Every structure is written in C-alpha cells, then in structure tokens.
Amino acid sequence: MAKFTTLTSRAVVLARNDIDTDQIIPARFLKTTDKAGLGSSLFADWRYDEKGEPRPDFPLNQPRAAKAQVLLAGDNFGCGSSREHAPWALMGFGFLAVVSTSFADIFRNNALKNGLLPVAVDGAAHRSLLEQLSGAPDAQITIDLASQTLRLPDGARVHFPVDAFAKTCLLEGVDELGYIQRFAERIAEHEKRAEGA
C-alpha cells in the first residue's frame, strides 16, 4: 500500500446524497477478487448509457476528471451493502480520497483498510467547497493527513477526524497485516516464553 501523507489535487464533484455501494460498483462486477480493471466499472450505471457509451454530462466522463484524485460527494457516502470492491473501484479510477459530510461505517472501514482516505467535513465547509469548485472547477484542494486538515481553494483549513490506527497505517503505507508483521520478532519471543511457561 502506498503511503498517504499530503495530497494536492483537483476534485471531481458528484454531490448526490446517499450514494450506495451498488451505485459505486454495481453487483454484476463483484464476481472478481482482483482489483485490476474495476476503475472502468466505477458508477457504471450512471456513467454509461444502455449501449455502454460514456454519458458526456456525467462528471467522471468530463476532461477535468482526468488525473483528479479527490471525489467530492454528498452526504452519507457508501451506504448500502458491504463490499470491498467499492473502494477498489474508486482507487482503480485514480481517487485517493473522498470528501463528504458523512460516510457509512462499513464503507469507511473498508476504505481505510485499502488505502482510500474518507474525509468527513461539516456541512458549512462542504457547502463552501462546493461553491468554490462551482466557480473554479479546476481549483485544487490539499489534504494533509498528519495534521488531519483539508485546505480549501480559498486557503481555509478544515479539520477532519480519522481513526488513529488507520492513520498510522496510511502514513506508513502498510495494511493491518503489514503493521503486525513489523513485530514478528517480538511475537516469536512471546510465543517462546509462553511455550516455556
């Protein structure tokens, strides 16, 4: 997993509320256990028409979405069923963070375990960010994980919460297993002592 420290990027705005995991990655794409290629199926039912052609008005199909690493969503992002494929698809498209006013708990946990940062901000900051990006869609925002701050295009800084253990893993670029493996020698020593007891 890549380290997440500071990210400066344009944001793609998809300000719908209650975007559920079946919209993020429809169930027909869940047959795979491989992350590769899932980015092309992200928001498939909204992104493509019945012939499989990209809808030009959908935000991810617009030129400014290219290389954007932040998705700005509405409230209650990632609700619905539990599926790791949702963060896999978002990351497969190129997103490293999602900004919303709130996230479904299971989605938040799946995202953090897979290296995708959910950034929850209050309603006022969210509205301000939407307004600023409406007036300047190519403006950039900066996410600093160490200080847990989101810097808006106008320079305002907003604090966001993140689980301390998940934050450590993201900053160090390790998943939970990778973190535990760092203590392999100490674990082995403990097991030897336990066997001798």
Stockholm file with secondary structure:
# STOCKHOLM 1.0

chainA/1-197         MAKFTTLTSRAVVLARNDIDTDQIIPARFLKTTDKAGLGSSLFADWRYDEKGEPRPDFPLNQPRAAKAQVLLAGDNFGCGSSREHAPWALMGFGFLAVVSTSFADIFRNNALKNGLLPVAVDGAAHRSLLEQLSGAPDAQITIDLASQTLRLPDGARVHFPVDAFAKTCLLEGVDELGYIQRFAERIAEHEKRAEGA
#=GR chainA/1-197 SS CCCCSEEEEEEEEECCSSCBHHHHSCGGGTTCCCCTTGGGGTTHHHHBCTTSCBCTTSGGGSGGGTTCCEEEECSSBTBSSCCTHHHHHHHHHTCCEEEESCBCHHHHHHHHHTTCEEEECCHHHHHHHHHHHHHCTTCEEEEETTTTEEECTTSCEEECCCCHHHHHHHHHTCCHHHHHHTTHHHHHHHHHHHHHC
#=GC SS_cons         CCCCSEEEEEEEEECCSSCBHHHHSCGGGTTCCCCTTGGGGTTHHHHBCTTSCBCTTSGGGSGGGTTCCEEEECSSBTBSSCCTHHHHHHHHHTCCEEEESCBCHHHHHHHHHTTCEEEECCHHHHHHHHHHHHHCTTCEEEEETTTTEEECTTSCEEECCCCHHHHHHHHHTCCHHHHHHTTHHHHHHHHHHHHHC
//
